[in-house]
Amino acid sequence: MDGANLLAAISLSIALLLLLILRFKVHAVFALLAAAVLLGVGAGMPPAEILTSLRKGMGDLLGSIALLVAGGMILGRMIEISGGGQEVARFLISAFGQDRIPWAIMTAGYIIAIPVFFDAGFLTLIPLMWSMSKETKKSLLTFALPLLCGLTATHGLVPPSAGPAAAAELLGADMGKVILYGMLLAIPMSVSGGIVYAKWISRRMFIEPPRHLAVAVPREAEQTRRTPSFGTVLAVILFPVLLISMGTAAPSVFPEDSKILPWILLFGSSQIALVISAAVSIVVLGLRSGLKADTLLTQVGESLNAIGSLIIIIGTAGSFKQVIVDSGAGPYFAQFLVGAHISPLLIAFCIGAALRLIIGSATASILTAGGLAAPVAAAFPHVDPALMVMGVAIGGSITSHVNDAGFWMVKEYCGMTVPQTLKAYSVAKVVTSLTGLAALLLLSLFV
């Protein structure tokens, strides 16, 4: 099929995807599958080949990502129900001192969101922000924005968060590099939005804590006998990062015929590392904190049930990506962009940003953008795929507005109007994302 028809086919499939999600409120699973089938038909693929691509794309991606997401979810749940997140925040506030509380809060958000989902981290810590706003008589934004920017930066860029983890698999990136680059780039992103912009906007917009939500906060599944220390929580959070880093570095340290190398690679794979870390968190943060075994079993089951829909969305994103590749539309689109002489990192950023603005969900946007950017990454073999993942993830973090559930959660729990939320939270997200893009382009000069 000629190039014009391939471009038309991929354009129509994306248009259908967005129309189904935005206009008709169709679940992302059905929208992604419909878009994939339309692309396959439009590109002239036989029905049997379309079905093969759908199966292969879903199987390949879920085979790589399911254990990672499950392990990350369990790890995050253990931190949440043990009170570890609040302990991290309290320790850092004490360590940084009263004059640097926003820095402490931003750091807490940055650390906690590595294994914990954004909404869980936010809902767990926002009551602490209310208390500090009341005690200091400062705008709630002084404390809430550092928390939000720290949380969203690492949640959007650092595996095991589902978005960047799946994008890494779709783009064939080294997971250790993705974690390293994500943690590095999330620092200037968090500071620009959570410290610099938060300081500026809080002087111009005084927000009081919402009184009607004073007690409407999530509670632990069970009152623990003792809360884990900051050091314990930090060690559990960084444990999978250490294992994956060891797996990444091992081939350059040990000879190929080393008997220990295969074992290091096994335990250093992202999937096994997260499963091991989840088991460690159950013992260290669960049993040692006084939670009963039956309670932990229930919490693990609930955390796995919570990712059922997410896993299927991830799988269908893989199907869509595979049809893009197998139909020839993706490679042709990539070659078209190569001829346009545009930075591949900027292309990845724009794809992620466009989808985030239209779809709303960060995870869904980054997942879908990862599939669309995969052929582009293949056309630029000299560019590290991990940097392409960062481009997609930073673009997918461009902002949060009225089509994002997180926007409304922030609005309600910060007691703001819609215009105030747009000026405070949405703009802060833009600041963090643009800072991330600049930092990514700078990083690409040295790696």
ChimeraX attribute file (.defattr): number of C-alpha atoms within 10 A of each C-alpha:
attribute: neighborCount
match mode: 1-to-1
recipient: residues
	/A:1	12
	/A:2	10
	/A:3	14
	/A:4	11
	/A:5	14
	/A:6	24
	/A:7	20
	/A:8	14
	/A:9	23
	/A:10	25
	/A:11	14
	/A:12	16
	/A:13	24
	/A:14	20
	/A:15	12
	/A:16	19
	/A:17	22
	/A:18	21
	/A:19	16
	/A:20	19
	/A:21	18
	/A:22	15
	/A:23	8
	/A:24	10
	/A:25	11
	/A:26	15
	/A:27	13
	/A:28	22
	/A:29	18
	/A:30	15
	/A:31	23
	/A:32	28
	/A:33	21
	/A:34	18
	/A:35	23
	/A:36	31
	/A:37	21
	/A:38	21
	/A:39	28
	/A:40	29
	/A:41	15
	/A:42	20
	/A:43	24
	/A:44	16
	/A:45	18
	/A:46	10
	/A:47	12
	/A:48	9
	/A:49	14
	/A:50	23
	/A:51	17
	/A:52	14
	/A:53	25
	/A:54	24
	/A:55	17
	/A:56	17
	/A:57	23
	/A:58	22
	/A:59	16
	/A:60	16
	/A:61	23
	/A:62	21
	/A:63	13
	/A:64	16
	/A:65	24
	/A:66	20
	/A:67	18
	/A:68	25
	/A:69	28
	/A:70	25
	/A:71	28
	/A:72	28
	/A:73	25
	/A:74	26
	/A:75	30
	/A:76	26
	/A:77	26
	/A:78	29
	/A:79	27
	/A:80	23
	/A:81	24
	/A:82	30
	/A:83	22
	/A:84	24
	/A:85	29
	/A:86	21
	/A:87	20
	/A:88	25
	/A:89	24
	/A:90	17
	/A:91	15
	/A:92	19
	/A:93	20
	/A:94	12
	/A:95	12
	/A:96	14
	/A:97	12
	/A:98	11
	/A:99	9
	/A:100	13
	/A:101	20
	/A:102	26
	/A:103	22
	/A:104	25
	/A:105	31
	/A:106	28
	/A:107	24
	/A:108	26
	/A:109	30
	/A:110	24
	/A:111	23
	/A:112	30
	/A:113	29
	/A:114	28
	/A:115	29
	/A:116	28
	/A:117	23
	/A:118	23
	/A:119	16
	/A:120	16
	/A:121	24
	/A:122	25
	/A:123	17
	/A:124	20
	/A:125	22
	/A:126	22
	/A:127	21
	/A:128	16
	/A:129	22
	/A:130	23
	/A:131	14
	/A:132	19
	/A:133	20
	/A:134	13
	/A:135	9
	/A:136	10
	/A:137	11
	/A:138	16
	/A:139	22
	/A:140	25
	/A:141	29
	/A:142	27
	/A:143	27
	/A:144	28
	/A:145	30
	/A:146	31
	/A:147	29
	/A:148	28
	/A:149	31
	/A:150	30
	/A:151	30
	/A:152	26
	/A:153	32
	/A:154	32
	/A:155	31
	/A:156	29
	/A:157	33
	/A:158	28
	/A:159	29
	/A:160	33
	/A:161	23
	/A:162	30
	/A:163	28
	/A:164	32
	/A:165	27
	/A:166	31
	/A:167	35
	/A:168	30
	/A:169	23
	/A:170	29
	/A:171	22
	/A:172	17
	/A:173	19
	/A:174	17
	/A:175	24
	/A:176	25
	/A:177	18
	/A:178	24
	/A:179	24
	/A:180	16
	/A:181	19
	/A:182	27
	/A:183	19
	/A:184	18
	/A:185	24
	/A:186	27
	/A:187	21
	/A:188	19
	/A:189	29
	/A:190	33
	/A:191	23
	/A:192	22
	/A:193	29
	/A:194	32
	/A:195	23
	/A:196	14
	/A:197	21
	/A:198	23
	/A:199	19
	/A:200	14
	/A:201	19
	/A:202	18
	/A:203	12
	/A:204	9
	/A:205	15
	/A:206	14
	/A:207	17
	/A:208	17
	/A:209	22
	/A:210	14
	/A:211	11
	/A:212	10
	/A:213	14
	/A:214	12
	/A:215	9
	/A:216	11
	/A:217	13
	/A:218	13
	/A:219	13
	/A:220	12
	/A:221	14
	/A:222	13
	/A:223	14
	/A:224	18
	/A:225	11
	/A:226	13
	/A:227	21
	/A:228	22
	/A:229	16
	/A:230	18
	/A:231	12
	/A:232	15
	/A:233	25
	/A:234	16
	/A:235	14
	/A:236	20
	/A:237	24
	/A:238	14
	/A:239	19
	/A:240	28
	/A:241	24
	/A:242	15
	/A:243	23
	/A:244	27
	/A:245	19
	/A:246	18
	/A:247	23
	/A:248	20
	/A:249	14
	/A:250	18
	/A:251	15
	/A:252	8
	/A:253	10
	/A:254	13
	/A:255	11
	/A:256	12
	/A:257	8
	/A:258	10
	/A:259	10
	/A:260	12
	/A:261	16
	/A:262	15
	/A:263	12
	/A:264	19
	/A:265	19
	/A:266	15
	/A:267	19
	/A:268	24
	/A:269	21
	/A:270	29
	/A:271	23
	/A:272	19
	/A:273	23
	/A:274	29
	/A:275	21
	/A:276	16
	/A:277	22
	/A:278	27
	/A:279	16
	/A:280	16
	/A:281	27
	/A:282	24
	/A:283	16
	/A:284	18
	/A:285	28
	/A:286	24
	/A:287	17
	/A:288	17
	/A:289	21
	/A:290	15
	/A:291	21
	/A:292	13
	/A:293	13
	/A:294	9
	/A:295	14
	/A:296	20
	/A:297	12
	/A:298	12
	/A:299	18
	/A:300	21
	/A:301	12
	/A:302	14
	/A:303	20
	/A:304	16
	/A:305	12
	/A:306	13
	/A:307	16
	/A:308	11
	/A:309	13
	/A:310	17
	/A:311	20
	/A:312	16
	/A:313	24
	/A:314	25
	/A:315	29
	/A:316	28
	/A:317	32
	/A:318	33
	/A:319	29
	/A:320	26
	/A:321	29
	/A:322	28
	/A:323	31
	/A:324	28
	/A:325	19
	/A:326	17
	/A:327	25
	/A:328	21
	/A:329	27
	/A:330	26
	/A:331	20
	/A:332	21
	/A:333	21
	/A:334	22
	/A:335	15
	/A:336	15
	/A:337	16
	/A:338	15
	/A:339	8
	/A:340	9
	/A:341	8
	/A:342	10
	/A:343	14
	/A:344	21
	/A:345	26
	/A:346	17
	/A:347	20
	/A:348	27
	/A:349	28
	/A:350	19
	/A:351	23
	/A:352	31
	/A:353	26
	/A:354	16
	/A:355	24
	/A:356	28
	/A:357	21
	/A:358	16
	/A:359	22
	/A:360	23
	/A:361	21
	/A:362	30
	/A:363	25
	/A:364	22
	/A:365	25
	/A:366	35
	/A:367	31
	/A:368	31
	/A:369	31
	/A:370	33
	/A:371	26
	/A:372	28
	/A:373	29
	/A:374	27
	/A:375	24
	/A:376	26
	/A:377	27
	/A:378	17
	/A:379	20
	/A:380	16
	/A:381	9
	/A:382	8
	/A:383	16
	/A:384	18
	/A:385	25
	/A:386	26
	/A:387	25
	/A:388	31
	/A:389	37
	/A:390	30
	/A:391	32
	/A:392	36
	/A:393	38
	/A:394	33
	/A:395	33
	/A:396	37
	/A:397	31
	/A:398	27
	/A:399	24
	/A:400	26
	/A:401	21
	/A:402	14
	/A:403	15
	/A:404	17
	/A:405	13
	/A:406	17
	/A:407	20
	/A:408	18
	/A:409	14
	/A:410	21
	/A:411	18
	/A:412	15
	/A:413	22
	/A:414	22
	/A:415	19
	/A:416	19
	/A:417	12
	/A:418	15
	/A:419	10
	/A:420	14
	/A:421	22
	/A:422	19
	/A:423	13
	/A:424	22
	/A:425	27
	/A:426	18
	/A:427	19
	/A:428	29
	/A:429	28
	/A:430	18
	/A:431	22
	/A:432	29
	/A:433	29
	/A:434	18
	/A:435	21
	/A:436	29
	/A:437	22
	/A:438	13
	/A:439	17
	/A:440	22
	/A:441	15
	/A:442	11
	/A:443	14
	/A:444	13
	/A:445	7
	/A:446	6
	/A:447	8
